[in-house]
Amino acid sequence: MFEQVIGQKDAQARLLQMEQEQRLPHALMLCGPTGCGKMALAMGFARHLLTANSQQPTANTEAMLAKWEHPDLHFTYPTIKLSSMSTDHKPVSDDFAKEWHELIMAGPYFTMNEWLEMMGGENQQAIITAGESDALTRKLSLKSSQGGYKVSLIWLPERMNIECANKILKLLEEPPQQTIFLLVCEEPERLLETIRSRVQRIDIKRLEEADIRQALMDRRGLTEENARRVARMANGSWLKAIELLSVDSENELFLDMYQTLMRLAYMRKVKELKTWSERMAGMGREKQKRFLDYFLRLTRENFVYNFQNPELCYMSQREEDFAKNFARFINEANVIPISDLANLAIRDISQNANGKIVFFDFALQMIVLLIQK
């Protein structure tokens, strides 16, 4: 059931043990960083629950689950508002069922950016609406078609708006008969405390470097040396490992933007920094946040590079070539203020602040921070 899961043997064993010992709560929340495999675990466990508890022939159940089209498995995920939708329509998962099916059939490891592209809304913020909670309530009120569990798998519940969250809370407080909720969460602190108190949380760790290395050799055909290098830089994320294999990785763009920002800030070229900020503002909000995450990582790596210990650095060859001359500008005096500045920008972008203002202010403050000794 967990064939597509990379590593995470302890988590798999814990899930199966709870079910076998009849200690399975009605709501589980798998929490962990991007790329650790929590969605793969949830899908694998859902498959196990529906197969092991079905009153129908096993072959029929497995055939449906091979296509992820089981009538007792209900996926909930963030959606966007398309221009073709009526003004009063609240988008629901069923509006994008075809795109979702195509995404998960390709595998259980994917990003929000990939999902936004599938929906055709790269520049939008995807949320789970109150319309979705109403639709889910109707679905779960029906009797199990196969005589076993009904499984509600919610991807990124932290993206529920407040109206939806309150309605889901009622479902969790009074769960429909034979229903198991599996929540797959990256930012549990964004969920209502009352929801967090109604679920049993399982924290999923970052992947072991050895598990990523082996998967790269088995699934991607890498040599052991190349797999070792990529696995080390992946920092426990299979998605990061796959991204590093991509020739067209947006990290190349992000490195260019990082280099440009630092060069212009050091030279105090305000006019050019304004142009840089306008270019950043032209990216979608999700991409802007990914750049800021990249900014934080590369700033941290440049600071660590100063200690001259290769075992502590996790950079590509091109990033390391840049660090040879730049790293000395990231020091004890400015590394924390620079990181705080980036985290503040992430918060502002998440709250729909004006991108031009956020990034121009960000760039101007970098002028001051880079000269701190």
C-alpha positions in Angstrom: 0.0 0.0 0.0 2.9 2.3 0.6 4.9 1.4 -2.6 5.2 5.0 -3.7 6.4 6.3 -0.3 10.1 7.0 0.0 11.5 6.1 3.4 9.4 6.9 6.4 9.2 3.3 7.6 8.6 4.3 11.2 5.6 6.5 10.3 4.2 3.7 8.1 4.5 1.2 11.0 2.9 3.6 13.4 -0.1 4.1 11.2 -0.6 0.4 10.6 -0.2 -0.4 14.2 -2.9 2.0 15.3 -5.3 0.4 12.8 -4.4 -3.1 13.7 -4.8 -2.5 17.4 -8.1 -0.7 16.9 -6.7 2.6 18.3 -7.4 4.6 15.1 -8.8 8.0 15.9 -11.5 9.5 13.7 -9.1 12.3 12.6 -5.4 12.2 12.0 -3.2 15.1 11.0 0.1 14.4 9.3 2.4 17.4 9.7 5.8 17.9 8.2 8.0 20.0 5.8 7.5 20.1 2.1 8.8 17.0 0.3 8.9 14.7 3.3 6.2 12.4 1.9 3.2 13.1 4.2 0.8 13.2 1.2 2.2 9.9 0.0 1.8 8.4 3.5 -1.8 9.7 3.7 -2.7 8.3 0.3 -1.0 5.0 1.1 -2.8 4.7 4.4 -6.2 5.7 2.8 -5.6 2.9 0.3 -4.9 0.4 3.1 -8.0 1.4 5.1 -10.3 1.1 2.1 -8.9 -2.2 1.0 -8.6 -3.9 4.4 -12.1 -2.9 5.6 -14.1 -3.3 2.3 -16.9 -5.8 2.1 -16.5 -6.0 -1.6 -14.0 -8.3 -3.5 -10.4 -7.1 -2.9 -9.6 -7.1 -6.6 -12.5 -4.6 -7.3 -11.3 -2.3 -4.5 -7.7 -2.4 -5.7 -8.7 -1.7 -9.3 -10.6 1.4 -8.2 -7.8 2.6 -6.0 -5.2 2.1 -8.7 -7.0 4.9 -10.5 -7.8 6.8 -7.3 -11.5 6.6 -8.2 -12.9 4.9 -5.1 -16.4 6.1 -4.2 -15.6 6.2 -0.5 -12.4 8.3 -0.9 -13.0 12.0 -0.9 -10.2 14.5 -1.7 -10.4 18.1 -0.5 -7.8 20.6 -1.7 -7.3 24.3 -2.2 -8.9 25.8 -5.3 -9.1 29.1 -7.1 -11.8 31.3 -8.6 -11.8 31.1 -12.4 -13.1 34.0 -14.5 -15.6 31.7 -16.1 -17.3 31.1 -12.7 -20.3 33.1 -11.6 -19.8 35.9 -9.1 -21.6 34.1 -6.2 -20.0 30.7 -6.9 -17.8 29.3 -4.2 -15.2 27.1 -5.8 -15.1 23.5 -4.6 -12.8 20.5 -5.2 -15.2 19.0 -7.7 -14.7 22.0 -10.0 -11.1 20.8 -10.5 -11.6 17.0 -10.2 -10.2 16.3 -13.6 -7.0 18.3 -13.0 -6.6 16.8 -9.5 -6.9 13.3 -10.8 -4.3 14.0 -13.4 -1.9 15.4 -10.7 -2.2 12.5 -8.3 -2.0 9.9 -11.0 1.5 11.2 -11.8 2.5 10.5 -8.2 1.9 11.6 -4.6 4.8 14.1 -4.5 3.9 17.5 -5.8 3.9 21.2 -4.9 1.4 23.9 -4.6 3.0 25.6 -7.6 2.4 22.5 -9.7 -1.2 22.4 -8.5 -1.8 26.1 -9.3 -0.4 25.5 -12.8 -2.8 22.6 -13.3 -5.7 24.8 -12.4 -4.4 27.7 -14.5 -4.0 30.1 -11.7 -0.3 30.7 -11.1 -0.8 34.2 -9.9 -3.7 33.4 -7.5 -3.8 32.3 -3.9 -5.5 28.9 -3.6 -7.9 28.4 -0.6 -10.5 25.9 0.6 -13.9 27.7 0.6 -17.1 27.3 2.7 -18.6 25.8 -0.4 -16.2 22.9 -0.1 -17.2 22.2 3.5 -20.9 22.1 2.5 -20.1 19.7 -0.3 -18.0 17.5 1.9 -20.8 17.4 4.6 -23.2 16.1 1.9 -20.8 13.4 0.6 -20.0 12.1 4.1 -23.6 11.9 5.1 -24.1 9.1 2.6 -23.6 5.5 3.6 -20.3 3.8 2.7 -20.8 2.3 -0.8 -18.3 -0.6 -0.1 -19.4 -1.3 3.5 -16.2 -0.2 5.1 -14.6 3.2 6.0 -15.3 6.5 4.3 -12.0 8.5 4.1 -11.8 12.2 3.8 -8.3 13.3 2.8 -7.8 17.0 3.2 -4.6 18.4 1.6 -3.3 21.7 3.2 -6.2 22.3 5.6 -4.4 25.5 6.8 -5.7 27.1 3.6 -9.3 26.9 4.7 -11.0 30.2 5.1 -12.6 30.9 8.5 -16.1 30.0 7.4 -14.9 26.7 6.0 -12.8 26.0 9.1 -15.7 26.5 11.4 -17.9 24.1 9.4 -15.1 21.5 9.2 -14.7 21.8 13.0 -18.4 20.7 13.4 -17.7 17.7 11.2 -14.7 16.8 13.4 -16.7 17.3 16.6 -19.5 15.0 15.3 -17.9 12.8 12.6 -20.2 10.9 10.3 -20.4 7.2 10.9 -17.4 5.1 9.7 -15.5 8.2 8.6 -11.8 8.7 8.9 -10.3 12.2 8.4 -6.7 12.4 7.1 -5.4 16.0 7.2 -2.1 16.7 5.4 -0.6 19.9 6.9 2.5 22.0 6.5 1.6 25.0 8.7 -0.5 23.7 11.6 -0.1 26.9 13.5 -2.4 28.5 10.9 -5.2 26.2 11.8 -7.8 27.0 14.4 -6.8 25.8 17.9 -10.1 24.1 18.2 -9.4 22.0 15.0 -5.9 21.1 16.2 -7.4 19.9 19.5 -9.8 17.6 17.6 -7.2 15.7 15.6 -4.3 13.4 16.6 -1.1 14.9 15.2 1.7 12.8 13.8 4.9 14.7 12.9 6.6 13.4 9.8 10.4 14.0 9.8 12.5 15.1 6.9 13.7 12.2 4.7 16.9 10.5 5.6 19.7 11.3 3.1 20.3 7.6 2.4 16.6 7.1 1.5 16.7 10.0 -1.0 20.0 8.7 -2.4 18.6 5.2 -3.0 15.4 6.5 -4.5 17.4 8.7 -6.9 19.3 5.7 -8.1 16.3 3.4 -8.3 13.7 5.8 -9.7 15.9 8.3 -11.6 18.8 6.2 -12.7 21.5 8.4 -11.1 25.0 7.1 -10.4 25.8 6.7 -6.7 28.0 9.8 -6.7 25.5 12.0 -8.4 22.7 10.7 -6.2 24.9 11.4 -3.1 25.5 15.0 -4.1 21.8 15.7 -4.9 20.5 13.9 -1.8 22.8 16.0 0.4 21.6 19.3 -1.1 17.9 18.1 -0.9 17.9 18.6 2.8 15.4 15.9 3.5 13.0 16.8 0.7 12.2 14.5 -2.3 10.7 17.5 -4.1 13.9 19.5 -3.6 15.9 16.6 -5.0 13.7 16.4 -8.1 13.9 20.2 -8.5 17.7 20.0 -8.4 17.7 17.5 -11.3 15.7 20.0 -13.5 17.9 21.8 -16.0 15.2 24.6 -16.1 15.0 24.9 -12.3 13.7 28.2 -11.2 16.5 28.2 -8.7 18.7 29.4 -11.6 16.5 32.4 -11.9 16.4 32.9 -8.2 20.2 32.8 -8.0 20.4 35.5 -10.7 17.9 37.7 -8.8 19.8 37.2 -5.5 23.1 38.1 -7.2 21.6 41.2 -8.8 20.0 42.3 -5.6 23.2 42.0 -3.6 25.4 43.7 -6.3 23.0 46.6 -6.7 22.6 47.0 -2.9 26.3 47.0 -2.3 26.8 49.6 -5.1 23.8 51.6 -3.7 22.1 51.9 -7.1 18.6 52.9 -6.0 17.2 53.4 -9.5 18.3 49.9 -10.6 17.0 48.4 -7.3 13.6 49.9 -8.1 13.7 48.1 -11.5 14.7 44.9 -9.6 11.7 45.3 -7.2 9.3 45.8 -10.1 10.6 42.6 -11.7 10.0 40.8 -8.5 6.5 42.3 -8.2 5.7 40.9 -11.6 6.0 37.3 -10.4 3.0 35.6 -8.8 2.7 35.6 -5.0 3.5 32.0 -4.6 6.7 32.4 -6.7 7.6 35.5 -4.7 7.4 33.5 -1.5 9.5 30.7 -3.0 12.2 33.3 -3.9 12.2 34.6 -0.4 12.6 31.0 0.9 15.5 30.6 -1.5 16.9 34.0 -0.3 16.8 32.8 3.3 18.6 29.5 2.4 21.3 31.1 0.3 22.0 33.8 2.9 22.3 31.1 5.6 24.7 29.1 3.4 26.8 32.1 2.7 27.2 32.8 6.4 28.2 29.2 7.1 30.6 29.3 4.1 32.7 31.7 6.2 33.6 28.8 8.6 35.5 27.1 5.8 34.0 23.7 6.6 32.7 22.0 3.4 30.7 19.5 5.4 28.5 22.3 6.7 27.7 23.8 3.2 24.8 22.7 1.0 25.2 24.6 -2.2 25.3 23.9 -6.0 28.5 24.5 -7.8 27.3 27.8 -9.2 26.1 29.0 -5.8 29.4 28.1 -4.2 31.3 29.9 -7.0 29.3 33.1 -6.1 29.9 32.5 -2.3 33.7 32.5 -2.8 33.6 36.3 -3.3 30.3 37.2 -1.6 30.2 35.2 1.6 32.3 37.7 3.6 29.5 40.2 3.4 27.2 38.0 5.4 28.4 38.0 9.0 27.4 37.9 12.7 26.3 41.5 12.6 23.8 41.2 9.8 22.8 37.6 9.2 19.9 37.7 11.7 18.6 41.1 10.6 18.7 40.0 7.0 16.8 36.8 7.8 14.2 38.8 9.8 13.8 41.1 6.8 13.0 38.2 4.5 10.6 36.6 6.9 8.8 39.9 7.3 8.5 40.2 3.5 7.1 36.6 3.4 4.4 37.6 5.9 3.6 40.8 4.0 3.3 39.0 0.6 1.1 36.3 2.3 -1.2 39.1 3.5 -1.5 40.5 -0.1 0.6 43.5 0.5 1.7 45.5 -2.6 4.6 43.6 -4.2 6.3 46.7 -5.5 6.3 48.4 -2.2 7.4 45.3 -0.3 10.3 44.5 -2.5 11.6 48.0 -3.0 11.6 48.5 0.8 13.3 45.1 1.0 16.0 46.2 -1.5 16.6 49.6 0.2 17.1 48.0 3.6 19.6 45.6 2.1 21.8 48.6 1.3 22.1 49.3 5.0 22.4 45.7 6.2 25.2 44.8 3.8 27.6 47.4 5.1 27.3 46.2 8.7 30.5 44.7 10.0 
